[in-house]
Amino acid sequence: MVKQNNADLETLGPQGKEEGAQEITLSRQGSKGRAGLYIVATPIGNAQDITLRALDLLKQADTILCEDTRVTAKLLAIHGISRKKCLAYHEHNAEKMRPKVLEKLQSGEVVVLVSDAGTPLINDPGYKLVRECAEIGLPYTTAPGASSVITAMVLSGLPSDRFLYLGFLPNKTTARKKALEEIKSVKATLIVLESPRRVAACLADMAEVLGTREAAVTRELTKKFEEVRRALLPELADMYEDAEVRGEVVLVIGPPDDLVNETSAEDLDSLLKNALARLSVRDAVAEVVAMTGLKKKDVYNRALKLSQ
């Protein structure tokens, strides 16, 4: 939060006026900007999805902390910004580099922290740097922008009033199912990052543990081959069972929902039994949904039980 004090002083940082909170005042450094740490979001695919403020900060920075200097260098080149100020800061060197970064901030530098794509601190060690700045009393703020998590949530068409970001689930099936069991009763939309090569296995485990929830597989967001596939979890698991998946993937799973309808259970079973005698489960569900107006996932769940 930036707060204007007078013509020459400005406050940086998320600190408020609550008792015990610190207020940091900074001297302007001419056209170069104000000293402090800036957590700057970068595009997740389309290089044009960068804010004017982010570009200004990247130009003004004394140091740009990068997850991968090669990736950031490409973005800087697109926008005509020198890469000479780039410095690697990632999970493998963060402990060693953090004291050096803090020294730069204490000496009055403008330091910008970016990740390879999207908003820093999401699945990277940047939060420890922010925490130390807060503890020491060094100024910091953010220049918000692109995020694959929010973009996937928006494109999924699933309830967005309450959602839970889970990051990456465990790689192994047993551990992954255990993690899903722990959160399956949470009444919120779930957002998961996943490797392309593990999408099929992850969806299969989700279908088994979470059941017939609505879900979306989003891929290559904001890029040329952006794709969003929406269906029930079992259907998505079938779609991706043998599919070759490429690019960045974010999975969005709808919240648990109880069966609520005006059609009696007996009527629903009668309609489904009739349809299942003639059609596949998927086609039978589609027919009954069209006839009754019931939610597809509720009908699908009942059809699976009857078919077994």
N, C-alpha and C positions, 0 to 999 in steps of 0.2 A: 504494500500500500504506500503510495507516495503522498506526502502531505506538504503543502506549501507553508513555509514559515515566514520568509521575507524574500526580498529580491535576490539575496545571495546564498540563502540556505534552504536546503530541502531535506525531507526525511525519507529514508528508504527503509523497507522492511515490513513484515506482516505484523509488527508489534502494534497493539492498540493502546488505549489509555487506561486499561484495567490496572488495579493496584499491583505493583511489583513488575509491571512491564517496562522495558527499556525503550527510550526514544532516542534514535540515532540521528544526528544532524550531520550533513555532509556539505563541504564547500564545493561549489561548482568549479570545474577545471576548464574554463573557457568553453570552446566548441567541442572539446573531447568528451564531455559528459561527466557523470558523477561516479566517484569511486565506489566499488562494491561488487558483489556477486550477482549476476543476472542469469537466471535459469530460463533459457530461451528455447521455445518449441520450434522445430523445423518440419518441413513437409514429410508426409509418410509415403509419398509416391510422386505426385505432381509437383514439380519444382516451383510452380506459380503459387502454391498454397503456403506462402510465407508472408508474414505481416510486414508492413512498412517499418514498424518499430523494431522488429527483429533484424531487418537489414541494417538499420541505423546503428543498432548496438554491435552487430558483427563488424561494421566498419570502424567503430570507435574503440573497440576492445584493445586493450594492451595484450591480453592473452585469451585465446579461445581453447577451452578444454573440450577435447573430442573423444568420443568412444572409439572411433577409428579415423585417424587423420586423413586417410585416403578418401573415405566417403565424404567427409566434411569438405575436403579440398574440391571435390567435384561440384558441390553445391555453391561454394564460394566462387568458383570459376564461372559458373552459369550467371551469377549476379555481379561479376566483375570485382570481386573482393580479394585482396591479397591473402595468401595462405601462410605467410611467414610467421604469423602469430599463433599458429596451431600447436597444441601440446596434448599428447595422448594422456587420457585420464579414464581408466576403465577398471573393471573388477579385479584384474590381475595386478595392477600397479597402484591402486587407490591408496592403500595404507602407506606406501612409500611416498607418494606424490602429495598427499593431503597437507602435510606440514609446509611444503614448499608453496602450495597454493595459498595457504593462510598467510604466509610471509608476504606474498604479492599483495594480498588484500590489505594487510596491515601497513604496507608501504604506500597505499593510495592508488593501486591499479584498478582499472575497469576489467573485470574478469567475467567472461561469458562461458556458461556451461551448456553444451548441446549433446544430444545423443545422435546415433546414426539416422534416426527418423522419429518424428513425433515429439512428445513431451518428456524431458529428462526426469529422472527419479522413478519412472515406471519401469520396474525390473532392471535397475542399474544402481550402482553404489552411491549415487549423488546425494541421497538423503543424509548420509553420514557427514558430508561436507556442509550441508545446510544446517544440520544439528549443531555442529561445532561452531559455525558462524553465530548461531543463536546463543549458544552458551558463552562464547567469548564477548559477544556484543558487536560483531562485525555486521555491517549492513548487507542486506540481500533482498531481492525481490524476483518477480518472474514476468516474462513477456509471453503470455499464453498464446496457444495456437493449436495446430493439428494434433490429433490423438487417434490412434487406430481403435482404441477401446470405445471412445465416444462415437466415432464414425460407424463402427460396426453396430453399435446399439441403435443408432438412428436408422440405418438401412435395414435392420432386421424386421422392423414392423412389429416387434414384441413390446410388451409393457415396459415403459421406461421411467415410471414414477418411483421405482425402487429396484436397484440392481446391485449385484455383488461381483466385484472383479476378483478372479481367482488366479490370474497370472498363468503360468504353465503348471499343469498337473504332473504328478510323478510319471516317469517313463514306463515303468513296469505295470502290468495289468493288475496285479494284486494290490500294490500300493495305490494305484489310481482308483480302483474300486473302493478302497477303504476311505480315500479322501472324498469321493462322491457320496458315500454313505453318510459321512459326517455333516454334509451340507444339503442333503436331498430334501429335508423338511423346511429349509429356509424359503419363506414366501417372497421370493424376489427373482428377477431375471438374472441368469448367470452368464458371465462373460469369461471366456477362456482363450488364451493364446495356445497355438499348437503348431508343431513342426509338420510340414507337408507329408512327410513319410509316416507320421503316426496318426494322421487324421482318421483313417479307417478304424484302427484299433480303439482310438479314443471314443469315436461315435458308437461303436459296438458296446463298449463298457457303459457309456452313458445310457444307451437304450435299455440295457439290462438293469442298471441300478435306478435310474430316474424314471423309467417308464415311457409312456406315449405322450411326451410333452412336445409342444410346438418348438421348433428350433430353426436356426439359420446358419449356414456355412458361408462366411464372407471371405473373399480371396482377392488379393492384389488391389486393395482399396485405393481409389483415386488414380490408378494406373490404366493403361490402355486396355488390358484384359480383365478389368474389374468384373467380379461375378458374385452374385448373391443367390443362394439356393435355399428356399424355405420349404419345410415339410415337417412331419412328425419325426421324432428321433429314430424309430425303427426304420422308417422309409429312407432317411438320410444314411443310416448305417448300411442299408442294402445298396444304395446308389454308389457309395464310396468303397464298398467291400473290395473291389478289384480295380478301382480307378487310380490312374496316375495323377497325383496332385502336384502342382508346382506353385511357387510363390508364397507370400506371407498369408497366413490363415488366422482368422479370429472366429471362434464359435460362440454363438449366442443361444442360450436355452431358456425358454419361457418358464415362469414360475409354476409350481404345482397348482392344479385346479380341480376342485371336486365336481363330480358329475351333477349337473343341474339341468333338468329338462321337464317339459310338460307331457311328453309321451311316456306312457307307463312302461315299466320294465318288461312286462309281458308282451306288449305290442312291439317294442324294439326287438326282443328276441325272436318274435314271429317273423318280422320283416327280414331280419338278418339271416335266419335259418333258410328262408325261402331264397334269398339272394345268393347265399353261400352254396346252395345246391346247384346253382347254375353258373356262378362266376367265381373268379379268384377273390381272395380277401380284399385286395385293393379296389377292385371294381365293385364288389358287393358293398363296401363301405361308401364309395362314391354314390351309388344308387340310393342307399338308405339316407344319406345326408341330404341328397337332393329332394327326397320325398318328405323328410321330417323337419329339415332345417336345424337339426341338432349339430353340435360341435363335432367336427371331423375326428378329433383325437378321442372324444368320448365313445363315439361309434366304433372307431378302430380298436380301442381297448376292449370293448365288449365282443367285437367280432373275433379277436384273437382268442379270447376265452372260449367262445362257442366252437371255434374251429379245432380247438385242442380236445 
